[in-house]
């Protein structure tokens, strides 16, 4: 999984200061928020915007999803400051593009049909200069059902071509812009676990640019847990955490992209955590402001004693969230889309060493929250460690939403444990693993050129700098001499009235250059037999906490850094930070390769790194 094409001496990608503060920079309007001052609020207004909810009928949910540009305004760190943007987004059926795709609700045994139409404009022609195996097409797309346990293949036996969760498109494939389309069909297994999943593009080379626009939406799988009386009485809120990247006059280098646009891979690869857009205080790393369903810091109104179920989906392409609600406990009952029979409780993390619900890019969570005493409370993302080594890198905290609890009393209960869980999630015990052969594999995540986040290791030597400077000066002197000779010949030609060869100076033509070369994704590296049960260890050789995601089948996490943990199911997991090639960190999981054959991928859910080549192909073959 190495990528040796990253430039070594580019600007330090995280723009670190000598010390990184972990304090939370609050907008002025929030600095005085507390439980006591809410009693002065009269008829508070809820500004939380729920995405459109579409539910299957008669066993089928059939929609047309359209990719196109959305011209709108988005807030920066300060909700009152809006920026005009033109970003890629989804619309559906006859509806135009919006801040998120619709939420698609299905049950086990039902069918989800999505016809994806690509109305983005044709790809810029200059990309044709790229190596055909490595270049990026920013407006070619496809669709990934993140976390769903569904067929990853192509249904060639149908009268018209239909696709499952197929994302291994060759560079000549994908859904072409300016009218291309593809019919996706996801048959949800009857025993599919209930929880939040989501859809987004996964076309290799372009996934980061498209997801870092507004191209994502939620898939909600319902199950027995949702039919519990206490669940049906609780309002459900969808939190699609987004952090759109776009050029702005506030940013020193937009790589030639127009204000409000995201058109260059360097915009997100050179600044993976974001630009801050006004959020960064002195000593803090810049992070892209987080929106919830397109809104910055919305207000949620609850009644005292009311229970709501919140679905958290982190669609960011790089950054973590560390979620905590002031004065309240978040009762988590799914990790990603995979349920648990018991709750994992997260009280106010400010009194618990800042240990909130940690969501890496692509992670999801379902929680129940019961409103306490009347007052105003903040839903926060507390500081989260991104890397450790010679320098510890901490993402600063942020305020994500404001929760106002009003005095109206409402008596509601949280469903008692144990909660119903699908048999699909039965533990993979040692005996089952051994009886299946006990096969183990190792996967290495190593982003070359970015070890340790230590600037001294990435900086060129004094000799290298001197040689580069000498070469540049020599080139400038040569071109200046050519220009002066041409000017002299032009003057002689004018005086004599006769043309003289070489009297015109033409500056040297420079072919487009790119800071990054994207590696192909369609190399078969992991072959697995259908029905196998295997144990994989993912090794992290970098200081940064990479995020590992594998398609189709969920992971049963058993060890972290070789030490046994309470096992749990997920499909996206943060690898421990602080790895080196000599002493990598690791996560170990077991996996049942059930139900489906065909090719799919494992990759970094930090999508910039996936596009750069931190991706492998998995092929499940018949027994």
Steps between C-alpha positions, in 0.01 A plus 500: 500500500798730470483817294844626406374779275421754770727804475743500789552872537149634458351731757450313826159348439357574843656846539598432859621753749758416764225431752142402427232629732212267570254765609172559325459823307141609553307756297408803706134405503580175685747608761229578755282196435408310816206318651396800703458755223249296299212593730505841339428353157143526379374271224844391376513416131640172373738558209609137465414392144405136447597349162215373284392152615396245235364162615457174310145403402386147423856378552669738255653849512566619144649845438703692246802675648660778297850645537538864397637830626323689780545877508421615852650653813667319788612627838859503619595461865284801581139411404430864412770507230385334179708404197367461148588152376455284194544139610398154381183372669213254467142558397233232471208426268376842389669687785812706435830463687506575872732500800470123530341212321170366637497253788401159360314272743480124442450180700666163478360309203415816304659628181664838452521619139699812412539623145798736516510763225818702455413853391837644597681670209763321293841457658755777439701417186841571652472180700565312176870575547505264795611139488183309409545261792543772760305813418197641672165577337330734749155466340490127433319326783340185640327401825602314816252383765735548795477212746209314340534123481389469138620346175802687350454360152341578163176321411577413139217247478240775508352638180659837573827533693457547876763552766538406864751678724746501211787749535796339322449699182797520264627843406299484178187404695278660758195713426612752243397864540252690286224240512650163591297280732507167683228292665598381850304224673562411865313196631506540878539159674213408731734479800684823421579686825308822564685828509631803306699455179569751225568540129774697329720487187794258491647558153873457548687830474190718537334376819655765728405795279142378459437406864670820618236682299149396609462157341373276780175380652373256762371144464302393806438127546208432736467193717338363817679755720315778316164337577543524877220724639746742660689532171191569292398778741840672480558756227788400271756762390752434222836672556692498173827662609654672197808715442491631142833630366505792258724781381473834673675835495582428867728214391856577392519237224194369315709334225322697231148396604232768490351628823233262628619203294682174564671399178862419590611193692770711663230706676428209731820295474732784602258612774327177605362633829362813331553874502322607816293767321534717808491225764869475581638670806868552567677170547208299358510286191259612227194278455214531258180623670247222555143536377204285595278436197639816343448722808772635726422465872123439480265520800307195624202554733402222743256471786627411843472121538470441124698218336634533147706262288785663317684349206856628462671460161849649452531561126818708530783391273771531766414636844378329815211597726504450878134544592365609837183675619530737794326372814357192330583136432507363146381137508666334200342182362659464154861537395488588131188309389560202723285468811569395856268344755629740767563873513840661517448818701689823434432764768618859460855432380639824638485325839631174354843587356340617174399142414195548282369291212795497262394492137774472241422586140227259388400391851136512615321463831144474632424654839206571723494825696256596774459873556583614851418821685397806296800687364732545208759232426765460234563197282875513468783330321771498765872493411610178331850367450582463131866403523773437751873460472761770525205739482152433635234630261162578654192608310348791692152486642195654339138580577273302268148582623304667779235302691232703680296306754171672582301468821213299354509164674487187289524154655683259269715194563814357348444141378639255754785268408550247357416642159421265209803434279517304173651151516727621219706665775571189705854510640782323314638287781839328500346161432311621191811674369720194558248262341503716188875457462632795703634688197667834581603791280690825549435830320741794526392864490807712427480841339856566385630855528289583802669306780484642847365839397856614572589796274873426526444160339309649210717806442766488222864517603703818460681341205170407332370854547820650363494273193131579436564873536803484269301311239215754517742795473680341203169442324392861559834636370477281188145610422587867564793474257276343233244776548760778472650346184156477343426864590831610343426306181149648492646853522751424219217359289298817555792725403595298191148420391601137449383202707766342717467144623458477877361852543200370700535368854273220607513404867544126561178300506440343839278193510252492787661359812332347799604469858353150517487190288202277567562128513265252329251315721422198286776264605379175659695463823271303734317187381257338745281190472127548561405374844847554645556643847830685527694720739667809361740740667527850354835664575543877509856616422424874532458740788159601369195301609399354165140383451443150363179406315409178323193451284223237514582307823531654848801457730494335843772694682693283749835672567661844496880507489494125563307533826155342531204741527129446559405385147264712292372524144572791263586565137729802546771518766765751602847350514699606808732796438874500563604220266837471331640253250709349778214490756158526330176529692221259412138391513401132472157378389322185392264485204249259351503514122137408449229526236681679214778438250670762286749786519493788744756707689659583832645848534570804712180688575717812509402523136794715390724209594273245333517697176878513532519121512428388856255246362502128421265274314330203665346222290277235657485187284259202517599217731 
